[in-house]
Amino acid sequence: MDNKITPLITGIDKYGKIIHKEFLLNKNILVNIDIYDDKVTIKVNNEECSGKINECYQLMKKYNINNITEYLGDRSILEEGLRQIKGHPISAIFIVHLDDYIIPFFENNCELNRISYEILRNYQESIKEQINGGREIV
């Protein structure tokens, strides 16, 4: 059975590589994936796996998670975000899919990154509260 996937957040580095993904499976299972070089950390509900992708195969299989580096959201927002990166001291962007906005992270600017992180963290907490409260996320 295929999962219904609702993309929430995608993090992309300045080279266009996906470094972070958060999405919902079937409206109530929060999946959080961090990708670093050839290693991943996958969190699903209270289960977690860290290591090479093949080391997390059982968790991926259990929840029918396929290609973890595939972009799941609106491609026009991705293209806009990648345009914003070019020529600017931006190290990464995080696309918030449900609200169609982009949170930038800057090279060598701790103060702006602190603000960006706080915005991102507040959004993540809001999603968790909605899931834990039994509210449907569109």
trRosetta pair geometry for C-beta under 8 A, 3 or more apart (Angstrom, degrees):
i j d omega theta_ij theta_ji phi_ij phi_ji
1 64 7.2 -113 80 -51 64 167
2 64 7.0 -165 -130 150 37 144
3 25 4.4 -41 -170 -152 139 97
3 26 5.6 -92 -153 -38 84 87
3 63 7.2 23 -64 165 148 76
3 64 5.3 162 -25 86 108 118
3 65 7.9 -6 16 -79 150 55
4 25 7.2 122 66 -168 55 46
4 26 5.3 100 43 -93 91 47
4 27 6.6 8 85 -29 123 81
5 23 5.4 11 -169 158 92 137
5 24 7.2 150 -156 78 44 55
5 25 6.3 -19 -98 -102 66 59
5 72 6.1 -100 135 -153 129 137
6 23 6.0 164 79 -168 48 83
6 24 4.2 -2 53 52 105 105
6 27 6.8 67 -7 -91 135 54
6 97 8.0 174 164 97 68 136
6 98 7.8 32 167 -74 107 104
6 137 6.3 152 120 104 158 107
6 138 7.9 166 -143 124 140 28
7 10 6.6 -13 -173 -40 121 106
7 21 7.7 -70 -138 -161 90 94
7 22 8.0 102 -167 86 56 55
7 23 4.9 -43 -109 -105 44 108
7 72 3.9 166 -76 102 125 116
7 73 4.4 -131 98 -70 157 85
7 97 4.3 101 107 -32 97 172
8 22 4.4 -56 71 105 116 96
8 23 5.5 -179 6 -99 86 40
8 24 6.5 90 -41 -20 113 84
8 96 7.4 -26 165 -148 59 61
8 97 5.9 -141 -144 36 11 110
8 98 6.5 -10 -129 -18 60 106
8 127 6.0 48 -149 -118 143 157
8 137 7.9 -3 -94 152 108 150
9 20 6.8 -26 121 123 103 107
9 21 7.2 165 90 -154 66 32
9 22 4.3 29 44 39 96 109
9 94 5.7 -3 -169 -179 105 102
9 95 6.8 155 -154 78 50 54
9 96 5.8 -15 -101 -102 81 58
9 97 6.9 -137 -71 -2 29 90
9 120 7.3 90 -136 -151 148 97
9 123 7.3 122 -73 112 125 129
9 124 7.3 -35 -17 -82 151 90
10 18 6.2 -59 -170 -132 101 103
10 20 6.9 154 -163 89 34 69
10 21 5.5 4 -111 -107 72 72
10 22 7.9 -141 -65 29 43 64
10 71 6.4 58 -149 -136 161 79
10 72 6.9 176 -68 39 128 86
10 73 5.9 -132 -5 1 134 124
10 78 7.6 -22 87 -95 144 100
10 94 7.1 169 83 -154 38 56
10 95 4.7 -4 55 50 90 105
10 97 7.0 69 -3 -49 96 107
11 18 7.0 103 78 -163 58 59
11 19 4.7 -67 108 71 106 88
11 20 3.1 39 27 42 123 107
11 21 7.4 -122 24 -54 76 42
11 92 5.8 15 -176 171 95 126
11 93 7.3 176 -147 91 54 40
11 94 4.7 -21 -96 -101 77 83
11 95 7.8 -167 -75 17 30 69
12 16 6.1 -12 -180 -146 116 32
12 17 6.8 153 -156 73 69 32
12 18 5.8 -41 -99 -97 74 49
12 19 6.7 148 -114 12 19 88
12 78 7.4 106 -39 -143 159 87
12 81 6.5 104 51 125 135 134
12 82 7.3 -61 125 -77 149 83
12 92 6.4 165 84 -157 41 78
12 93 5.5 -9 58 59 92 84
12 94 7.8 168 17 -87 66 36
12 95 7.2 31 -1 -12 110 104
13 16 7.3 -46 73 22 68 19
13 17 5.0 -5 40 57 108 88
13 19 5.1 83 -38 -32 96 129
13 91 6.9 -42 -149 160 75 64
13 92 5.0 -44 -109 -98 48 92
14 85 5.3 172 -135 -172 70 127
14 90 6.1 153 -97 97 103 74
14 91 5.7 -77 -34 -151 115 30
14 92 6.5 -90 -38 -71 69 47
16 82 5.8 32 -102 -119 98 121
16 85 7.9 -169 -66 59 70 158
17 35 7.8 -125 150 103 100 126
17 69 8.0 -40 -166 -153 77 114
18 21 6.3 19 175 -52 123 103
18 35 6.2 56 110 39 79 144
18 69 5.2 161 54 -152 125 68
18 71 6.5 -167 -70 -77 130 77
19 34 7.0 2 158 -158 68 66
19 35 5.4 -136 -142 64 38 87
19 36 7.2 50 -150 -80 91 57
19 92 6.5 -62 38 -130 141 135
20 33 6.9 158 -155 89 43 62
20 34 5.4 -8 -105 -109 80 65
20 35 7.0 -149 -63 20 36 80
20 94 6.9 -20 72 -114 129 100
21 31 7.5 -9 115 114 95 98
21 32 7.6 169 90 -153 55 35
21 33 4.5 2 56 55 95 107
21 35 7.7 40 0 -15 95 110
21 68 6.8 -167 34 -173 143 76
21 72 7.1 94 -150 6 122 121
22 30 7.0 -9 -167 -170 96 90
22 31 6.8 165 -150 87 48 58
22 32 5.1 -2 -105 -106 88 70
22 33 7.5 -173 -73 23 44 67
22 124 7.2 -138 -103 -115 175 97
22 127 7.6 105 144 96 136 167
23 31 5.4 -13 62 59 74 105
23 72 6.1 6 -86 71 145 167
24 27 5.8 41 147 -116 132 19
24 28 6.9 68 -166 -11 111 15
24 29 6.5 124 -164 64 63 52
24 30 6.1 -34 -101 -95 70 54
24 31 7.3 165 -101 14 18 84
24 131 7.5 -170 -112 -93 118 122
24 137 6.1 152 -31 68 161 130
25 28 7.8 -54 81 59 62 49
25 29 4.1 -29 60 69 98 114
25 31 5.9 68 -22 -24 104 119
25 44 7.9 7 13 -141 134 112
25 63 6.1 -154 -25 -179 175 109
25 64 7.8 136 -147 65 138 92
25 65 7.7 -86 -76 -78 137 88
26 29 5.9 42 51 12 93 106
27 136 6.0 -21 -169 -140 126 83
27 137 6.6 172 -152 46 74 80
28 131 6.0 135 -145 -151 60 94
29 44 6.4 13 172 -166 106 94
29 45 6.2 -52 -145 -49 84 97
29 63 6.8 -167 144 -142 149 123
30 43 8.0 -10 113 111 90 93
30 44 7.5 173 87 -141 52 49
30 45 7.1 125 51 -70 77 47
30 127 7.1 121 -112 134 128 113
30 128 6.9 -9 -61 -99 167 73
30 131 5.9 -70 -43 -65 115 173
31 42 7.2 -20 -166 -165 91 88
31 43 7.3 156 -157 83 43 57
31 44 5.2 -5 -107 -99 77 86
31 63 7.0 158 -90 138 123 154
31 65 6.6 156 -142 -99 152 132
32 41 8.0 -19 115 113 89 91
32 42 7.4 151 82 -157 55 41
32 43 4.3 -6 58 57 103 105
32 44 7.8 -170 25 -69 67 44
33 40 6.2 -21 -165 -167 92 112
33 41 7.2 161 -152 82 44 54
33 42 5.2 -3 -106 -106 82 74
33 43 7.7 -161 -70 25 42 66
33 68 5.3 -153 -170 -163 160 116
34 40 6.7 153 81 -159 53 58
34 41 4.5 7 51 49 102 101
35 39 7.8 160 -156 89 47 47
35 40 5.3 -17 -104 -105 65 85
35 68 6.9 157 -75 128 122 115
35 69 6.6 88 -107 -92 166 89
36 39 5.2 -15 70 67 88 92
36 40 7.5 168 26 -87 66 35
38 52 6.1 -11 143 -119 92 88
38 53 7.8 -94 179 -9 65 92
39 50 7.0 29 173 180 110 76
39 51 6.1 -91 -143 -178 94 19
39 52 6.0 -67 -104 -80 63 46
40 49 7.8 26 100 103 94 90
40 50 7.2 -153 98 -137 48 49
40 51 7.3 -17 54 69 67 39
40 52 7.5 57 18 -169 84 17
40 53 5.5 63 5 -86 129 68
40 56 6.0 -81 81 7 116 151
40 68 6.5 38 -126 115 153 161
41 48 6.9 -6 -174 -169 88 99
41 49 7.3 175 -149 89 47 48
41 50 4.5 -6 -104 -102 83 89
42 48 7.0 165 87 -151 52 51
42 49 5.0 -1 54 55 97 93
42 50 7.8 -177 21 -75 60 46
42 56 5.1 112 20 -171 130 147
42 59 5.7 157 96 107 130 138
42 60 6.9 -40 174 -67 175 83
42 65 7.3 160 -154 88 141 165
42 68 7.3 -92 -89 -115 117 145
43 47 7.2 159 -154 87 50 51
43 48 4.8 -10 -104 -102 77 88
44 47 5.1 -14 67 64 83 102
44 48 7.8 173 25 -79 58 44
44 59 6.3 165 20 180 126 108
44 62 7.9 172 80 87 154 112
44 63 5.3 -130 -148 -44 163 159
44 65 7.7 -138 -72 -39 138 139
47 59 5.9 179 137 -128 126 116
47 62 8.0 -30 104 79 169 150
49 55 6.8 -180 173 118 113 84
49 56 3.8 139 116 -118 138 95
49 58 7.7 157 -86 60 151 86
49 59 4.6 -155 -12 2 137 148
50 56 7.7 51 -61 -72 8 116
51 55 3.5 -42 101 78 133 149
51 56 6.3 166 59 -40 90 88
52 55 4.8 97 58 -1 73 106
52 56 7.7 -160 93 0 41 87
53 56 6.0 -71 -158 41 36 103
53 57 7.5 71 144 -63 64 75
53 60 8.0 26 -175 -34 80 152
53 68 6.9 -162 -126 29 115 133
54 57 5.5 -2 -163 -40 47 115
56 59 5.2 -49 -175 44 79 113
56 60 5.7 83 126 -25 87 103
57 60 5.6 -62 -146 42 32 112
57 61 5.9 32 158 -22 69 108
58 61 5.7 -54 -143 37 28 111
58 62 6.3 35 155 -27 63 105
59 62 5.7 -48 -147 29 31 116
59 63 6.8 -1 164 9 62 107
59 65 7.6 -7 122 30 74 129
60 63 6.7 -79 -153 52 26 87
60 64 7.9 13 161 -166 58 2
60 65 4.3 -100 -147 66 74 100
60 66 7.7 123 178 -76 111 19
60 68 7.5 -87 -114 -52 127 114
61 64 7.3 23 -167 -77 32 41
65 68 6.6 37 153 -78 111 90
66 70 7.4 6 101 11 97 138
67 70 4.1 73 103 -23 115 115
71 75 7.2 95 116 -97 134 76
71 78 5.9 34 -172 -94 150 154
72 97 7.7 -36 95 -88 95 157
73 77 6.2 -50 129 60 123 124
73 78 6.6 146 79 -45 101 103
73 95 6.1 -153 55 119 161 135
73 97 4.4 -137 -113 -110 129 118
74 77 4.6 72 84 6 102 107
74 78 7.2 -177 96 -8 54 86
74 97 7.0 146 8 -143 91 88
74 100 7.1 -5 40 -110 145 96
75 78 5.2 -52 -150 37 44 117
75 79 6.2 46 153 -21 72 102
76 79 5.7 -50 -147 36 33 112
76 80 6.4 36 152 -20 63 104
77 80 5.6 -51 -147 37 33 113
77 81 6.3 36 153 -20 64 105
77 95 5.6 115 134 -150 119 130
77 97 7.5 158 72 -115 160 62
77 100 5.9 -134 -93 -146 136 77
77 102 7.1 177 -178 -60 95 101
78 81 5.7 -57 -150 36 29 112
78 82 6.4 26 155 -16 65 107
78 95 6.6 -49 -84 -60 63 162
79 82 5.8 -55 -146 38 31 109
79 83 6.4 36 152 -22 64 104
80 83 5.6 -53 -151 33 32 114
80 84 6.5 34 151 -22 64 104
80 102 7.1 -146 106 -34 103 143
81 84 5.6 -53 -152 31 33 113
81 85 6.8 38 151 -25 64 100
81 93 4.5 -174 -169 105 115 157
81 95 5.7 -84 -55 -74 155 108
81 102 4.8 175 -100 -118 100 140
82 85 5.6 -45 -152 24 37 116
82 86 7.1 45 153 -28 63 97
83 86 6.1 -49 -159 20 36 113
84 88 6.7 -35 160 26 62 144
84 90 6.9 37 126 -2 87 167
84 93 6.8 91 78 -81 121 147
84 102 6.6 140 34 114 158 158
84 104 6.9 -115 134 -84 130 124
85 88 6.3 -130 -165 52 27 100
85 90 4.9 -117 -127 75 68 127
85 93 6.3 -111 -66 -22 105 119
89 106 5.7 48 110 -164 91 88
89 107 4.3 -106 176 45 91 104
89 108 6.8 -53 169 42 135 96
89 109 7.3 108 111 -16 122 118
90 93 6.5 19 164 -56 133 88
90 104 5.1 -72 -131 -163 121 113
90 105 6.8 103 -164 73 75 48
90 106 5.8 -58 -108 -105 53 56
90 107 6.9 -120 -73 -12 3 85
91 105 5.2 -59 62 107 94 96
91 106 6.4 82 3 162 90 11
91 107 4.8 125 -53 -69 98 73
92 104 7.7 155 90 -159 47 51
92 105 4.5 7 59 49 86 118
93 102 5.2 -13 -174 -171 120 107
93 103 6.8 146 -164 74 64 47
93 104 5.3 -31 -105 -103 82 60
93 105 7.1 -162 -82 16 33 77
94 102 7.2 146 73 -161 44 56
94 103 4.4 -17 60 61 98 103
94 105 7.3 62 -13 -22 97 105
94 116 7.6 134 24 172 117 107
94 120 5.6 35 84 -107 160 127
95 101 7.8 172 -152 93 54 33
95 102 5.6 -25 -101 -104 66 75
95 103 7.9 -160 -72 22 21 73
96 99 5.0 -5 118 50 114 100
96 100 7.4 -56 89 10 76 10
96 101 5.2 -2 52 61 109 78
96 102 7.5 -161 16 -81 78 25
96 103 6.6 65 -25 -15 106 104
96 120 7.9 -155 -70 -115 112 70
96 123 5.9 -81 -120 -166 133 162
97 100 7.2 19 -166 -72 31 49
98 137 7.1 -76 -96 177 151 102
98 138 6.9 118 -142 76 113 82
99 123 7.9 -111 14 -130 136 128
103 116 5.0 134 172 -158 101 92
103 119 5.6 -175 -119 92 131 125
103 120 5.4 180 103 -66 169 98
104 112 7.9 -19 96 151 95 120
104 116 6.3 -102 80 -109 47 141
105 112 8.0 151 -143 116 41 94
105 113 5.3 54 -149 -119 83 92
105 116 5.3 -172 -87 105 68 158
105 117 7.8 62 -104 -56 108 78
106 109 3.9 -6 97 43 129 123
106 112 5.0 30 19 86 133 132
106 113 5.9 -127 42 -57 79 89
106 116 7.7 154 -2 -15 82 146
109 112 4.3 8 132 32 119 113
109 113 6.0 139 94 -20 72 92
110 113 5.6 -63 -144 43 30 112
110 114 6.2 39 156 -29 67 102
111 114 5.7 -48 -150 26 29 114
111 115 7.0 26 152 -14 60 102
112 115 5.7 -54 -155 36 37 111
112 116 6.3 38 149 -19 69 106
113 116 5.4 -50 -142 39 36 114
113 117 6.0 40 156 -22 67 104
114 117 5.8 -52 -146 36 28 112
114 118 6.4 30 153 -21 62 106
115 118 5.7 -54 -149 34 31 112
115 119 6.6 32 153 -18 64 103
116 119 5.9 -55 -152 34 31 111
116 120 6.3 28 153 -16 65 109
117 120 5.7 -58 -148 40 31 111
117 121 6.0 31 155 -20 68 109
118 121 5.7 -52 -140 38 29 111
118 122 6.3 31 158 -20 63 106
119 122 6.0 -57 -150 35 27 111
119 123 6.6 26 153 -18 62 107
120 123 5.8 -57 -153 35 31 111
120 124 6.4 30 152 -19 66 106
121 124 5.6 -53 -147 36 33 112
121 125 6.3 33 154 -18 66 105
122 125 5.8 -53 -147 37 31 111
122 126 6.4 37 152 -23 63 105
123 126 5.6 -53 -151 32 32 115
123 127 6.6 33 152 -19 64 103
124 127 5.8 -53 -153 33 33 112
124 128 6.5 31 152 -17 65 105
125 128 5.6 -54 -148 37 34 112
125 129 6.3 36 154 -21 67 105
126 129 5.8 -54 -148 35 30 112
126 130 6.5 31 153 -20 63 105
127 130 5.8 -56 -152 34 31 111
127 131 6.5 27 153 -16 66 106
127 137 6.7 31 -141 -101 82 150
128 131 5.8 -56 -148 38 32 109
128 132 6.0 24 158 -12 68 112
129 132 5.9 -59 -139 45 28 106
129 133 5.8 22 160 -15 65 115
130 133 5.9 -62 -140 43 24 107
130 135 4.5 -81 -162 69 78 111
130 137 5.5 94 123 -70 140 100
131 134 7.9 45 172 -62 29 21
131 135 7.6 -79 -64 55 20 70
131 137 7.0 -27 -69 -23 78 123
